[in-house]
Amino acid sequence: MTFPRIASGRQLAAAVLGCCLLLPGAALAQSGKTLKFIPEADLRILDPIVTTAYITRNYGYMVFDVLLAVDEKFQIQPQMLEKYEVSADKITYTFTLRDGLKFHDGAPVRSADCIASIERWAKRDVFGQKLGDLTDSWTAVNAKTFRLKLKKPFPYVLDALAKPSSNVPFIMPERMAKTDASTPVTESIGSGPFKFVKAEWVPGNKVVFVKNADYVPRKEAPSWGAGGKVAKVDRVEWIYIPDSATAAAALNAGEVDWWQQMPPDLIPLLAKNKDVKIENTDPLGSIGLLRFNHLQPPFNNVKLREAVLAVVNQNDYAIAIAGDPKNGKPCASFFTCGTPLANSAGSTVLTGKRDFERAKALVKESGYKGEKVIILDATDQPIVHSQALVTADLLKKIGINAELAASDWGTVITRRASKEPVEKGGWSILHTWFVGPDIVSPALNSPLRGAGEKSWFGWPNDPKLEELRDKWFDAPTLADQKKAAEELQLQGWKTIPYIPTAQLIIPTAYRSNIPGIIKSPVTFLWNVEKK
């Protein structure tokens, strides 16, 4: 992983918690081999390369596998690979697949599949794009061995291929990986520990996976995304329950086994149940953010972005999201607080006293004429919804005509791809969050890119950001990298591609008969039992 190697109230809930709830669809008969899981959102997109949405990333980890993975000590470990070798001049990397790798349709995993998958991923991913720029060629030596030749040495090759979160370089069959990188794949065939049961997929209700009996796990103990991916249940059902009170009642009654993300204000209610465990399984936490649409008015004007920055108070967002200072705190850095590149360069623009009069003056200077501003609001996603409410209130106070576009998260992650003006279905502000590892460095921080329409949703165009990002990649020592990160952050506060809103912990809740949950920034469902 990049950063360790940097040198080279809910009253309704109280009323229903004691009730037995019948979920939509078929009766949920309990089985020691079926895990019923409430995911963070509704699954809409089955291609983890065309979207960075975490719900699709998590689906990807069920179905697909990766060449390399990061363990809990932040070390890169082989996963699908038996071994890899690096030439003395650091130009050539040779990879060899381990035995027993098969796709869900029975076909063996080949070098050609790996090459096509990595090349497609490299067209979309923020880290992959950098690797792609420095790639001279990928070639298949034989069915199990393939080779990367670089244009010049790049010490982050393995870090890129072991990237643990969106976009993950999952391996697909060559026929799927040959799909245009901007066009979602239509099949769901991987080589991972679970198979997706497309016939039972009911968008807005349920996603079903079954154990892949042909999967050969590694021998090592599981550790984050590395080690043995042992499916210890025969079937996993993702039950989408957008209403938090309903979800809490289902978990309390034992009708579901695990609730991935629960709102903190429901902790006291569920904590009364001795059969329910509540804990934080993410050691780094997540970062909330306010993302501007830089392509369309009014936030293509930096003065409007400065106006919003002048009135943001991270404590407001932290409390709105987490409900308790123990679970949310300010983090005035573009890099995850508590990691090596986090810094305070230029951060007084966010940590200083809020200045509503200055903000109003900036709004006036910008030439803003009261145009409608659309804030995407996922009402089924508490992290997003709470941020959107805070932002809408702030914008109205400084004279911006803000309107919440309420929908579910699945709709938001579709609409955010629109580059149209708001009157044609576009948007002005998007709220989301990134798990800590996704923004620990310039290599991984996709919302900090300034590459225009090649950038992450919002599409800021800032050549200086790109120049400083390249400078970070070329920095030879940790001290040099820290200095480059500070320069990049200073530029970020000038052009404001986004505003970090808070660092937060999102608790998970599960029944006490569900051991084996892996503590990791990503939710993995292998190694989980049901007793």
C-alpha positions as CSV (number, residue, x, y, z in Angstrom):
1,M,0.0,0.0,0.0
2,T,1.3,3.4,-0.8
3,F,1.5,5.2,2.5
4,P,3.5,2.7,4.6
5,R,6.0,2.5,1.8
6,I,6.1,6.3,1.3
7,A,9.8,6.6,1.2
8,S,10.4,4.4,-2.1
9,G,-33.5,10.3,17.3
10,R,-35.3,7.8,16.2
11,Q,-38.4,7.3,18.1
12,L,-39.9,5.0,15.5
13,A,-37.0,2.6,16.2
14,A,-37.9,2.4,19.8
15,A,-41.4,1.5,19.0
16,V,-40.5,-1.3,16.5
17,L,-37.3,-2.7,18.0
18,G,-39.3,-5.3,20.0
19,C,-41.5,-6.3,17.1
20,C,-40.9,-9.3,14.8
21,L,-40.5,-7.9,11.4
22,L,-41.3,-9.6,8.1
23,L,-39.0,-8.4,5.4
24,P,-40.1,-8.0,1.8
25,G,-40.0,-11.0,-0.4
26,A,-39.7,-14.6,0.6
27,A,-39.7,-15.6,4.2
28,L,-36.2,-15.4,5.7
29,A,-35.8,-18.9,7.0
30,Q,-32.7,-19.1,9.3
31,S,-29.9,-21.3,8.2
32,G,-26.5,-22.0,9.6
33,K,-25.1,-21.6,6.1
34,T,-26.9,-18.5,4.9
35,L,-25.6,-15.0,5.9
36,K,-28.2,-12.2,5.7
37,F,-26.4,-8.9,5.4
38,I,-27.7,-5.3,5.2
39,P,-25.4,-3.4,2.8
40,E,-24.7,0.3,2.9
41,A,-26.7,0.9,-0.3
42,D,-28.7,-0.7,-3.1
43,L,-26.5,-2.4,-5.7
44,R,-27.2,-0.8,-9.1
45,I,-23.9,-1.1,-11.1
46,L,-22.1,-4.5,-11.6
47,D,-18.9,-3.1,-13.0
48,P,-16.3,-2.0,-10.3
49,I,-14.2,-0.4,-13.0
50,V,-16.7,2.1,-14.4
51,T,-17.7,3.4,-10.9
52,T,-15.9,4.1,-7.6
53,A,-19.1,3.4,-5.6
54,Y,-18.2,1.3,-2.6
55,I,-21.3,-0.9,-2.9
56,T,-20.0,-2.0,-6.3
57,R,-16.5,-2.3,-5.0
58,N,-17.8,-4.7,-2.2
59,Y,-19.7,-6.7,-4.8
60,G,-16.5,-6.9,-6.8
61,Y,-14.6,-8.4,-3.9
62,M,-17.3,-11.1,-3.6
63,V,-17.1,-12.1,-7.3
64,F,-13.6,-11.2,-8.5
65,D,-10.0,-11.7,-7.3
66,V,-6.9,-9.6,-7.4
67,L,-3.2,-10.2,-8.3
68,L,-1.9,-8.6,-5.1
69,A,-3.4,-7.4,-1.9
70,V,-2.5,-5.4,1.2
71,D,-2.6,-7.0,4.6
72,E,-3.3,-5.5,8.1
73,K,0.4,-4.5,8.4
74,F,0.2,-2.6,5.1
75,Q,2.4,-5.1,3.4
76,I,1.8,-6.1,-0.2
77,Q,1.1,-9.9,-0.5
78,P,0.6,-12.1,-3.6
79,Q,-3.1,-13.2,-4.0
80,M,-3.7,-14.7,-7.4
81,L,0.0,-14.7,-8.0
82,E,2.4,-17.5,-7.2
83,K,5.4,-15.1,-7.5
84,Y,6.7,-12.0,-9.2
85,E,10.1,-10.9,-10.2
86,V,11.6,-7.4,-10.9
87,S,14.6,-6.9,-13.2
88,A,17.8,-5.3,-11.9
89,D,17.1,-2.1,-13.8
90,K,13.5,-1.9,-12.4
91,I,12.1,-1.8,-15.9
92,T,10.6,-5.3,-16.2
93,Y,8.2,-7.1,-13.9
94,T,7.4,-10.7,-14.4
95,F,4.2,-12.2,-12.8
96,T,3.3,-15.9,-12.5
97,L,-0.2,-17.0,-11.6
98,R,-0.7,-19.7,-9.0
99,D,-2.3,-23.0,-9.8
100,G,-6.0,-23.8,-9.5
101,L,-7.4,-20.4,-10.7
102,K,-10.7,-20.8,-12.6
103,F,-13.5,-18.4,-13.5
104,H,-17.0,-19.1,-12.5
105,D,-17.8,-20.5,-16.0
106,G,-15.1,-23.1,-15.6
107,A,-12.5,-21.4,-17.8
108,P,-8.9,-21.2,-16.4
109,V,-7.5,-17.8,-15.6
110,R,-4.9,-16.9,-18.2
111,S,-2.3,-14.3,-18.6
112,A,-4.4,-12.7,-21.4
113,D,-7.3,-12.2,-18.9
114,C,-4.9,-10.4,-16.4
115,I,-3.4,-8.2,-19.0
116,A,-6.8,-7.1,-20.5
117,S,-8.2,-6.5,-17.0
118,I,-5.2,-4.3,-15.9
119,E,-5.2,-2.3,-19.1
120,R,-9.0,-1.6,-18.8
121,W,-8.6,-0.7,-15.1
122,A,-5.6,1.6,-15.9
123,K,-7.9,3.7,-18.2
124,R,-10.3,4.6,-15.3
125,D,-8.4,4.5,-12.0
126,V,-6.5,7.5,-10.7
127,F,-3.4,5.3,-9.8
128,G,-3.8,3.1,-12.8
129,Q,-3.7,6.1,-15.1
130,K,-0.3,7.0,-13.8
131,L,0.9,3.4,-14.3
132,G,-0.6,3.4,-17.7
133,D,1.3,6.5,-18.7
134,L,4.6,4.8,-17.8
135,T,3.8,1.4,-19.4
136,D,5.7,0.4,-22.5
137,S,4.0,-3.0,-22.9
138,W,2.2,-5.9,-21.3
139,T,3.0,-9.3,-22.9
140,A,2.0,-12.9,-22.2
141,V,5.0,-15.2,-21.8
142,N,2.7,-18.2,-21.6
143,A,-0.7,-19.0,-20.2
144,K,0.4,-18.5,-16.6
145,T,3.2,-15.9,-16.9
146,F,3.0,-12.4,-18.1
147,R,5.3,-9.4,-18.2
148,L,5.2,-5.6,-17.7
149,K,7.8,-3.4,-19.4
150,L,8.0,0.2,-18.2
151,K,9.2,3.2,-20.0
152,K,11.2,4.2,-16.9
153,P,11.5,2.9,-13.4
154,F,8.4,3.5,-11.3
155,P,8.6,2.3,-7.6
156,Y,4.8,2.2,-7.2
157,V,4.0,-0.6,-9.6
158,L,3.1,-3.1,-6.9
159,D,1.3,-0.5,-4.8
160,A,-0.9,0.3,-7.8
161,L,-1.7,-3.4,-8.5
162,A,-2.4,-4.0,-4.8
163,K,-4.8,-0.9,-4.5
164,P,-7.3,-2.0,-1.9
165,S,-10.2,0.3,-2.7
166,S,-12.0,1.9,-5.5
167,N,-11.1,1.4,-8.3
168,V,-9.7,-2.1,-7.4
169,P,-7.8,-3.8,-10.3
170,F,-10.1,-6.9,-10.3
171,I,-9.3,-9.7,-12.8
172,M,-12.0,-10.5,-15.3
173,P,-12.2,-12.8,-18.3
174,E,-10.6,-11.3,-21.3
175,R,-13.9,-11.0,-23.2
176,M,-15.3,-8.8,-20.4
177,A,-12.1,-6.8,-19.9
178,K,-12.1,-6.0,-23.6
179,T,-15.3,-3.9,-23.1
180,D,-14.7,-0.2,-23.4
181,A,-13.6,1.2,-20.1
182,S,-16.5,3.7,-20.0
183,T,-19.1,1.0,-20.8
184,P,-20.4,-1.2,-18.0
185,V,-19.7,-4.9,-18.5
186,T,-22.9,-7.0,-18.8
187,E,-21.6,-10.3,-17.4
188,S,-20.8,-11.1,-13.8
189,I,-18.1,-13.8,-14.1
190,G,-15.1,-13.7,-11.8
191,S,-12.8,-16.1,-10.1
192,G,-13.5,-15.0,-6.6
193,P,-14.8,-16.9,-3.5
194,F,-18.5,-16.2,-4.3
195,K,-20.7,-16.4,-7.4
196,F,-23.3,-13.7,-8.2
197,V,-26.8,-15.2,-8.7
198,K,-28.1,-12.9,-11.3
199,A,-31.5,-14.6,-11.6
200,E,-32.2,-13.7,-7.9
201,W,-31.0,-10.1,-8.1
202,V,-33.9,-7.8,-7.3
203,P,-32.7,-4.2,-7.5
204,G,-34.0,-2.2,-4.6
205,N,-34.5,-5.4,-2.5
206,K,-32.0,-8.3,-2.7
207,V,-28.7,-9.5,-4.0
208,V,-27.7,-13.1,-3.7
209,F,-24.3,-14.8,-3.8
210,V,-23.4,-18.5,-3.4
211,K,-20.1,-20.1,-2.4
212,N,-17.8,-20.8,-5.3
213,A,-17.0,-24.5,-4.6
214,D,-14.1,-24.4,-7.2
215,Y,-12.3,-21.5,-5.4
216,V,-8.9,-22.5,-4.0
217,P,-8.0,-20.2,-1.1
218,R,-4.5,-19.3,-0.2
219,K,-3.0,-21.1,2.8
220,E,-2.2,-17.9,4.8
221,A,-4.6,-16.6,7.4
222,P,-6.9,-13.8,6.2
223,S,-5.6,-10.3,6.8
224,W,-7.5,-7.4,5.2
225,G,-7.7,-8.3,1.5
226,A,-4.8,-10.7,1.7
227,G,-4.5,-14.3,2.8
228,G,-7.0,-17.1,2.5
229,K,-10.4,-16.1,1.3
230,V,-12.4,-18.9,2.8
231,A,-16.2,-18.8,2.2
232,K,-17.6,-20.2,5.4
233,V,-21.3,-19.9,4.5
234,D,-23.0,-21.4,1.4
235,R,-25.1,-18.4,0.6
236,V,-25.0,-14.6,1.2
237,E,-28.1,-12.5,0.8
238,W,-27.7,-8.7,0.8
239,I,-31.1,-7.3,2.0
240,Y,-31.4,-3.7,1.1
241,I,-33.4,-1.8,3.9
242,P,-33.2,1.9,3.4
243,D,-35.1,2.8,6.5
244,S,-32.8,2.7,9.6
245,A,-35.5,2.0,12.1
246,T,-36.7,-1.0,10.0
247,A,-33.1,-2.3,9.6
248,A,-32.5,-2.0,13.4
249,A,-35.7,-3.9,14.1
250,A,-34.6,-6.7,11.7
251,L,-31.2,-7.0,13.3
252,N,-32.7,-6.9,16.8
253,A,-35.2,-9.7,15.9
254,G,-32.5,-11.9,14.4
255,E,-34.0,-11.7,10.9
256,V,-30.8,-10.4,9.5
257,D,-27.3,-11.2,10.8
258,W,-25.2,-8.1,10.1
259,W,-25.9,-4.4,9.4
260,Q,-22.9,-3.0,7.6
261,Q,-23.4,0.7,8.6
262,M,-25.7,1.8,11.4
263,P,-26.4,5.4,12.3
264,P,-24.7,6.3,15.6
265,D,-27.9,7.5,17.2
266,L,-29.3,3.9,17.2
267,I,-26.3,2.5,19.1
268,P,-28.0,3.0,22.6
269,L,-31.1,1.1,21.4
270,L,-29.3,-1.9,19.9
271,A,-26.7,-2.0,22.6
272,K,-29.5,-3.2,25.0
273,N,-29.6,-6.5,23.1
274,K,-27.0,-8.9,24.4
275,D,-27.2,-10.8,21.2
276,V,-26.0,-7.8,19.1
277,K,-22.4,-6.6,19.0
278,I,-21.6,-3.1,17.9
279,E,-18.1,-2.1,17.0
280,N,-15.8,-0.1,14.6
281,T,-14.1,-2.5,12.2
282,D,-12.3,0.3,10.3
283,P,-8.9,1.2,11.8
284,L,-8.5,4.4,9.8
285,G,-12.1,5.7,9.6
286,S,-13.5,7.6,6.7
287,I,-13.4,11.2,5.4
288,G,-16.6,13.0,4.4
289,L,-16.4,15.5,1.6
290,L,-18.3,18.3,-0.2
291,R,-17.6,18.0,-4.0
292,F,-18.3,20.9,-6.4
293,N,-19.2,20.5,-10.1
294,H,-16.4,22.4,-11.8
295,L,-17.8,22.1,-15.3
296,Q,-21.1,23.9,-14.8
297,P,-22.1,27.2,-13.2
298,P,-22.1,28.5,-10.6
299,F,-19.2,26.5,-9.0
300,N,-17.0,26.7,-12.0
301,N,-16.3,30.1,-10.5
302,V,-13.7,29.8,-7.8
303,K,-15.2,32.8,-5.9
304,L,-18.3,30.7,-5.2
305,R,-16.2,27.8,-4.0
306,E,-14.3,30.3,-1.7
307,A,-17.6,31.5,-0.4
308,V,-18.7,28.1,0.7
309,L,-15.2,27.3,2.2
310,A,-15.5,30.5,4.3
311,V,-18.5,29.2,6.2
312,V,-17.8,25.5,6.5
313,N,-17.3,24.3,10.1
314,Q,-16.1,20.7,10.3
315,N,-17.5,20.3,13.8
316,D,-21.0,20.8,12.4
317,Y,-20.5,18.1,9.8
318,A,-18.8,15.7,12.3
319,I,-21.7,15.9,14.8
320,A,-24.3,15.7,12.0
321,I,-22.7,12.6,10.6
322,A,-21.5,10.8,13.7
323,G,-23.8,12.1,16.4
324,D,-21.0,11.9,19.0
325,P,-17.6,13.6,19.2
326,K,-16.1,10.1,19.8
327,N,-17.1,9.0,16.3
328,G,-16.5,12.2,14.4
329,K,-13.8,14.9,14.4
330,P,-12.4,17.7,12.2
331,C,-9.7,16.7,9.7
332,A,-8.5,19.8,7.9
333,S,-6.2,18.0,5.5
334,F,-6.6,16.6,2.0
335,F,-4.8,13.5,3.2
336,T,-6.2,11.2,5.8
337,C,-5.5,12.5,9.3
338,G,-3.2,10.1,11.3
339,T,-1.3,9.0,8.2
340,P,2.2,10.2,7.1
341,L,1.2,12.8,4.5
342,A,-1.5,14.5,6.5
343,N,-0.5,18.2,7.1
344,S,-1.9,21.6,8.0
345,A,-0.4,23.6,5.1
346,G,-2.9,26.3,4.2
347,S,-5.6,24.8,6.4
348,T,-6.4,28.0,8.3
349,V,-8.9,28.7,5.5
350,L,-10.9,25.9,6.9
351,T,-10.0,25.9,10.6
352,G,-10.4,29.7,11.1
353,K,-13.5,31.5,12.3
354,R,-16.4,31.3,9.9
355,D,-17.0,34.6,8.0
356,F,-20.5,34.9,6.6
357,E,-20.0,38.5,5.6
358,R,-17.0,37.7,3.5
359,A,-18.9,34.8,2.0
360,K,-21.8,37.0,1.0
361,A,-19.3,39.5,-0.5
362,L,-17.7,36.7,-2.5
363,V,-21.1,35.6,-3.8
364,K,-21.7,39.1,-5.0
365,E,-18.3,39.5,-6.6
366,S,-18.8,36.2,-8.5
367,G,-21.7,37.7,-10.4
368,Y,-24.1,35.0,-9.1
369,K,-27.6,35.9,-10.0
370,G,-29.7,33.5,-8.0
371,E,-29.3,30.5,-10.3
372,K,-30.6,27.2,-8.8
373,V,-28.0,25.0,-7.1
374,I,-28.7,21.3,-6.9
375,I,-27.3,19.3,-4.0
376,L,-27.5,15.6,-4.5
377,D,-29.1,14.1,-1.4
378,A,-29.2,10.3,-0.8
379,T,-31.9,10.0,1.9
380,D,-31.1,6.3,2.4
381,Q,-27.4,7.0,3.1
382,P,-27.1,8.8,6.5
383,I,-23.5,9.9,5.8
384,V,-24.6,11.7,2.6
385,H,-27.9,12.9,3.8
386,S,-26.6,14.6,7.0
387,Q,-23.9,16.4,5.1
388,A,-26.4,17.6,2.4
389,L,-28.7,19.1,5.1
390,V,-25.8,21.0,6.7
391,T,-24.6,22.3,3.3
392,A,-28.1,23.4,2.1
393,D,-28.5,25.5,5.3
394,L,-25.1,27.1,4.8
395,L,-25.8,28.0,1.2
396,K,-29.1,29.6,2.0
397,K,-27.5,31.7,4.7
398,I,-25.1,33.2,2.2
399,G,-27.7,33.9,-0.5
400,I,-27.3,30.9,-2.7
401,N,-30.5,29.4,-4.1
402,A,-29.9,25.8,-3.0
403,E,-32.3,22.9,-3.5
404,L,-31.9,19.3,-2.3
405,A,-32.4,16.6,-4.9
406,A,-33.6,13.8,-2.8
407,S,-33.2,10.2,-4.0
408,D,-31.6,7.0,-3.0
409,W,-27.8,6.4,-3.2
410,G,-28.1,4.2,-6.3
411,T,-29.7,7.2,-8.1
412,V,-27.1,9.6,-6.8
413,I,-24.2,7.5,-8.1
414,T,-25.8,7.4,-11.5
415,R,-26.7,11.1,-11.7
416,R,-23.3,12.2,-10.5
417,A,-21.9,11.0,-13.9
418,S,-24.0,13.6,-15.7
419,K,-22.0,16.6,-17.1
420,E,-25.2,18.4,-18.1
421,P,-26.5,21.7,-16.5
422,V,-28.9,21.3,-13.6
423,E,-32.0,22.0,-15.8
424,K,-31.0,18.9,-17.9
425,G,-30.5,16.6,-14.9
426,G,-27.1,17.7,-13.8
427,W,-25.9,18.7,-10.4
428,S,-23.9,21.3,-8.5
429,I,-22.8,19.7,-5.2
430,L,-22.2,16.1,-4.3
431,H,-21.6,14.7,-0.9
432,T,-19.9,11.4,-0.3
433,W,-17.2,9.8,1.8
434,F,-13.9,8.0,1.2
435,V,-12.4,5.3,3.4
436,G,-9.1,6.4,4.9
437,P,-6.8,4.4,2.6
438,D,-8.4,6.0,-0.5
439,I,-6.9,9.4,0.2
440,V,-3.7,8.8,2.1
441,S,-1.5,10.0,-0.8
442,P,-1.6,11.9,-4.2
443,A,-1.4,8.5,-5.9
444,L,-4.7,7.5,-4.4
445,N,-6.6,10.7,-3.8
446,S,-8.9,10.8,-6.8
447,P,-10.9,13.9,-5.9
448,L,-7.7,15.9,-5.6
449,R,-6.9,15.4,-9.3
450,G,-7.0,18.5,-11.6
451,A,-7.2,16.7,-14.9
452,G,-10.4,18.2,-16.2
453,E,-12.8,15.7,-17.7
454,K,-10.4,12.9,-16.8
455,S,-10.8,13.7,-13.2
456,W,-13.2,12.1,-10.7
457,F,-16.9,13.3,-10.8
458,G,-16.9,17.1,-10.5
459,W,-14.0,17.3,-13.1
460,P,-11.8,20.1,-11.8
461,N,-9.2,21.4,-14.2
462,D,-6.1,22.6,-12.4
463,P,-2.8,21.9,-14.3
464,K,-0.8,23.0,-11.2
465,L,-2.4,20.2,-9.2
466,E,-1.3,17.7,-11.8
467,E,2.2,19.1,-11.9
468,L,2.6,18.9,-8.1
469,R,1.1,15.3,-8.2
470,D,3.9,14.3,-10.6
471,K,6.4,16.0,-8.4
472,W,5.3,13.8,-5.5
473,F,5.7,10.7,-7.5
474,D,9.3,11.7,-8.4
475,A,10.2,12.7,-4.8
476,P,13.0,10.3,-3.7
477,T,12.6,10.5,0.1
478,L,9.8,10.6,2.7
479,A,10.9,14.2,3.6
480,D,10.7,15.2,-0.1
481,Q,7.3,13.5,-0.4
482,K,5.9,15.3,2.6
483,K,7.1,18.7,1.2
484,A,5.5,17.9,-2.2
485,A,2.2,16.9,-0.4
486,E,2.2,20.2,1.5
487,E,2.7,22.1,-1.8
488,L,-0.1,20.1,-3.4
489,Q,-2.4,20.9,-0.4
490,L,-1.6,24.6,-0.6
491,Q,-2.7,24.6,-4.2
492,G,-5.8,22.6,-3.3
493,W,-6.9,25.3,-0.9
494,K,-6.4,27.9,-3.7
495,T,-8.6,26.2,-6.3
496,I,-10.8,24.1,-3.9
497,P,-11.5,20.9,-5.9
498,Y,-13.5,19.8,-2.8
499,I,-13.8,20.5,0.9
500,P,-13.1,17.7,3.5
501,T,-16.0,17.9,6.0
502,A,-14.9,15.5,8.8
503,Q,-13.2,12.3,9.7
504,L,-15.7,9.8,11.0
505,I,-16.1,6.3,12.3
506,I,-19.1,4.3,10.9
507,P,-20.0,1.6,13.4
508,T,-21.2,-1.9,12.3
509,A,-23.6,-4.1,14.1
510,Y,-24.0,-7.9,13.9
511,R,-25.4,-10.8,15.8
512,S,-23.2,-12.5,18.4
513,N,-23.3,-15.8,16.5
514,I,-21.4,-14.3,13.5
515,P,-17.7,-14.7,14.2
516,G,-14.8,-14.1,11.9
517,I,-15.5,-10.5,10.7
518,I,-12.2,-9.1,9.4
519,K,-11.3,-5.6,10.7
520,S,-10.5,-3.6,7.6
521,P,-11.3,-0.4,5.8
522,V,-13.1,-2.5,3.3
523,T,-16.0,-4.9,4.3
524,F,-15.1,-8.4,3.4
525,L,-17.5,-11.4,3.7
526,W,-15.1,-14.3,3.6
527,N,-14.0,-15.9,6.8
528,V,-17.4,-15.0,8.3
529,E,-19.3,-17.9,10.0
530,K,-22.8,-18.4,11.2
531,K,-23.1,-20.5,14.3
